[in-house]
Amino acid sequence: MTQQPEVLVEVTRYSVCVLPRGDINFTAFVMYVQRRRDGWGITDGAGWVASVTGQWTLDHYDALTFAELEDALSLARKLAPDRRINGHTAMDAYRRTHPAP
């Protein structure tokens, strides 16, 4: 009888967003730090972050690639509040759906 190999489990994608998952705007503003062949990249599911200033590209070959997960997560956390969709930032959306008491 052939011995079965160990089953491997690996985390390959992290969600980064200032909005909680249940917020109606979450899917518009979420970014993913995702495992790539040669490291980690930041994507929204279509485009990729191409610079530390938050420029985006549709060509994954032009995307920033980080050797270390923590570096990619750090940049994604930095960019998350100012993520802009249709002229509104993630923080604008947060303030609309989570008004101060």
Backbone bond lengths (Angstrom), bond angles and torsions (degrees), N, CA, C in turn:
res aa  C-N    CA-C-N  psi(-1)  N-CA   C-N-CA  omega(-1)  CA-C   N-CA-C  phi
1 M - - - 1.440 - - 1.529 109.09 -
2 T 1.327 115.92 135.58 1.457 121.80 -179.13 1.523 109.75 -84.16
3 Q 1.325 114.94 132.08 1.463 119.72 178.77 1.529 109.15 -76.11
4 Q 1.348 116.14 134.61 1.462 120.19 179.74 1.523 110.14 -77.94
5 P 1.335 116.65 142.30 1.463 119.20 177.31 1.527 110.26 -72.24
6 E 1.307 115.19 160.42 1.463 120.81 176.78 1.523 109.46 -63.50
7 V 1.333 116.59 139.46 1.461 121.72 176.48 1.523 107.89 -80.89
8 L 1.334 116.80 126.85 1.458 121.95 -176.81 1.520 110.78 -100.26
9 V 1.315 116.31 141.26 1.456 122.87 175.99 1.515 107.40 -126.98
10 E 1.337 116.62 129.05 1.454 120.97 -176.95 1.524 109.33 -136.72
11 V 1.321 117.10 133.18 1.459 121.60 174.30 1.521 107.16 -81.02
12 T 1.334 116.28 125.97 1.462 120.19 -177.17 1.521 113.21 -121.90
13 R 1.336 118.08 -1.37 1.462 119.93 -178.83 1.520 110.46 -153.83
14 Y 1.336 115.45 135.22 1.453 123.46 178.23 1.522 109.15 -121.93
15 S 1.323 118.30 137.47 1.463 122.97 176.03 1.523 109.12 -88.88
16 V 1.340 116.80 136.78 1.458 122.17 179.13 1.525 107.42 -132.72
17 C 1.342 116.64 120.70 1.460 120.62 -178.11 1.524 109.32 -165.21
18 V 1.334 117.69 146.85 1.467 120.11 175.70 1.529 110.80 -78.82
19 L 1.310 117.13 -17.00 1.459 121.47 179.97 1.527 110.04 -91.37
20 P 1.324 117.33 142.40 1.472 118.72 176.57 1.533 110.43 -69.29
21 R 1.313 115.80 154.88 1.466 121.73 -175.37 1.533 112.79 -53.83
22 G 1.310 118.83 -34.38 1.458 121.56 -177.68 1.522 114.41 -80.34
23 D 1.317 118.01 -5.57 1.466 121.42 -179.62 1.531 109.99 -69.39
24 I 1.328 116.72 140.69 1.463 121.52 -178.28 1.530 112.16 -59.74
25 N 1.325 117.88 -26.75 1.462 121.99 -178.14 1.537 113.93 -94.06
26 F 1.312 117.84 -0.18 1.459 121.78 -176.10 1.526 112.09 -54.30
27 T 1.317 116.74 -49.11 1.475 119.39 -174.51 1.523 112.40 -65.55
28 A 1.323 117.80 -25.68 1.464 120.16 178.42 1.522 111.84 -75.87
29 F 1.331 117.44 -34.15 1.458 121.08 -171.56 1.524 115.37 -105.43
30 V 1.310 118.13 -9.14 1.463 120.35 -177.88 1.532 111.06 -67.50
31 M 1.318 114.95 143.78 1.465 122.22 170.86 1.524 106.38 -120.22
32 Y 1.306 115.74 154.57 1.452 121.09 179.29 1.520 110.02 -120.72
33 V 1.314 115.16 131.35 1.459 120.13 168.11 1.519 103.98 -91.21
34 Q 1.311 114.89 115.23 1.457 120.49 -169.11 1.521 111.15 -124.35
35 R 1.321 114.52 139.15 1.465 121.35 176.89 1.523 109.15 -65.43
36 R 1.309 115.13 131.79 1.457 122.03 175.69 1.520 108.01 -116.87
37 R 1.275 116.40 172.13 1.463 120.37 -179.00 1.523 111.84 -55.14
38 D 1.344 116.08 -39.12 1.462 120.60 -173.48 1.525 113.92 -113.22
39 G 1.317 118.45 17.44 1.466 121.34 179.04 1.516 111.01 151.32
40 W 1.339 115.97 -139.64 1.460 122.43 -176.90 1.516 109.93 -124.59
41 G 1.336 116.91 140.92 1.453 122.24 177.01 1.517 109.79 -130.63
42 I 1.337 115.99 168.78 1.463 121.83 179.68 1.524 107.27 -116.12
43 T 1.320 116.48 123.79 1.460 122.22 -176.59 1.519 110.91 -134.65
44 D 1.319 115.52 160.45 1.459 120.57 170.84 1.527 109.65 -109.04
45 G 1.301 116.15 9.13 1.453 122.05 -178.50 1.516 112.31 103.71
46 A 1.331 116.54 -17.12 1.467 121.29 177.99 1.522 110.33 -126.95
47 G 1.335 116.35 -53.71 1.453 121.20 -179.56 1.517 111.43 -101.96
48 W 1.330 114.35 173.97 1.460 121.78 -179.31 1.515 109.57 -131.17
49 V 1.317 117.43 145.61 1.461 120.86 174.23 1.516 108.19 -69.43
50 A 1.350 114.52 128.56 1.463 119.99 -175.45 1.520 112.95 -107.96
51 S 1.343 117.72 -10.81 1.466 119.98 -179.84 1.520 109.94 -152.22
52 V 1.321 115.87 161.79 1.471 120.42 -179.74 1.521 111.79 -69.62
53 T 1.328 117.58 -12.57 1.464 120.68 176.67 1.524 111.99 -86.31
54 G 1.320 117.56 -4.06 1.453 121.13 176.42 1.516 115.17 96.22
55 Q 1.322 117.89 15.13 1.469 120.50 174.61 1.533 108.59 -69.50
56 W 1.328 115.94 142.30 1.454 121.66 -177.27 1.519 110.79 -111.35
57 T 1.319 116.04 154.04 1.460 122.58 175.07 1.529 108.22 -138.62
58 L 1.314 115.75 150.77 1.465 119.97 174.25 1.527 111.56 -88.70
59 D 1.318 116.51 -11.37 1.461 122.05 -178.86 1.529 109.76 -94.62
60 H 1.313 116.80 109.57 1.469 118.78 -175.47 1.532 112.09 -65.14
61 Y 1.334 117.90 -16.79 1.465 120.29 176.22 1.531 111.68 -71.16
62 D 1.333 117.11 -24.28 1.465 121.80 178.73 1.527 112.67 -91.01
63 A 1.305 117.28 -2.19 1.465 121.71 -176.67 1.520 111.99 -73.05
64 L 1.331 114.56 151.48 1.467 119.48 171.47 1.513 108.74 -66.11
65 T 1.293 116.44 140.33 1.456 121.53 174.92 1.516 107.71 -126.09
66 F 1.317 115.98 130.54 1.457 122.50 -178.77 1.519 109.12 -109.11
67 A 1.313 115.67 133.96 1.461 119.96 176.79 1.527 110.36 -71.14
68 E 1.335 116.35 -32.76 1.466 121.45 -176.40 1.528 111.04 -108.49
69 L 1.315 116.99 132.09 1.458 123.14 177.77 1.528 111.11 -55.20
70 E 1.323 117.57 -45.24 1.472 120.72 -176.29 1.529 112.22 -60.84
71 D 1.322 117.84 -33.49 1.466 120.76 177.52 1.526 110.71 -65.90
72 A 1.325 116.97 -43.30 1.466 121.30 178.94 1.527 110.56 -66.43
73 L 1.326 117.21 -43.34 1.467 120.54 178.48 1.527 110.98 -63.35
74 S 1.307 117.47 -39.25 1.457 121.84 179.70 1.529 110.89 -61.68
75 L 1.331 117.36 -46.29 1.460 119.68 179.08 1.531 110.79 -66.77
76 A 1.316 117.88 -41.16 1.465 120.51 178.88 1.527 110.75 -60.92
77 R 1.326 117.55 -41.49 1.472 121.00 177.22 1.523 110.99 -62.66
78 K 1.321 116.66 -38.93 1.464 121.72 179.71 1.531 110.81 -66.67
79 L 1.330 117.37 -40.52 1.459 121.96 -177.13 1.527 113.86 -80.21
80 A 1.334 118.20 -24.54 1.466 122.41 -171.83 1.532 114.92 -54.31
81 P 1.343 120.68 -47.66 1.466 119.21 -176.79 1.530 113.46 -62.99
82 D 1.319 117.70 -31.28 1.465 121.65 -176.88 1.530 113.44 -97.61
83 R 1.326 116.87 6.66 1.474 120.08 178.04 1.515 107.78 -56.59
84 R 1.317 117.09 126.33 1.463 122.45 -171.88 1.525 110.69 -113.42
85 I 1.339 115.00 126.68 1.464 122.83 176.26 1.524 107.20 -129.90
86 N 1.317 116.75 124.27 1.476 122.18 179.71 1.527 112.36 50.20
87 G 1.313 116.70 39.93 1.460 121.55 175.89 1.515 115.30 83.76
88 H 1.323 118.15 -1.12 1.463 121.96 -179.20 1.519 109.77 -115.79
89 T 1.328 116.20 139.58 1.466 119.80 177.78 1.524 110.18 -86.43
90 A 1.303 115.01 165.88 1.465 119.98 175.77 1.528 110.46 -60.90
91 M 1.321 117.28 -35.51 1.470 119.99 177.98 1.527 111.22 -68.25
92 D 1.327 118.43 -35.22 1.473 120.62 173.91 1.526 109.67 -59.12
93 A 1.322 116.03 -46.47 1.469 120.77 179.77 1.518 110.53 -63.82
94 Y 1.330 116.76 -40.36 1.459 120.20 179.45 1.533 110.72 -61.89
95 R 1.315 116.86 -45.46 1.476 120.82 -179.26 1.519 111.73 -64.03
96 R 1.336 117.92 -33.44 1.469 120.95 178.44 1.521 112.23 -69.19
97 T 1.322 115.82 -39.84 1.471 119.24 -174.43 1.532 112.78 -97.30
98 H 1.330 117.88 -10.05 1.469 122.21 179.25 1.523 109.10 -135.30
99 P 1.335 117.23 66.06 1.464 119.27 -176.92 1.524 111.66 -62.90
100 A 1.335 114.94 149.70 1.473 120.62 178.08 1.527 108.90 -64.47
101 P 1.328 117.36 143.88 1.478 119.93 -179.80 1.517 112.34 -68.53
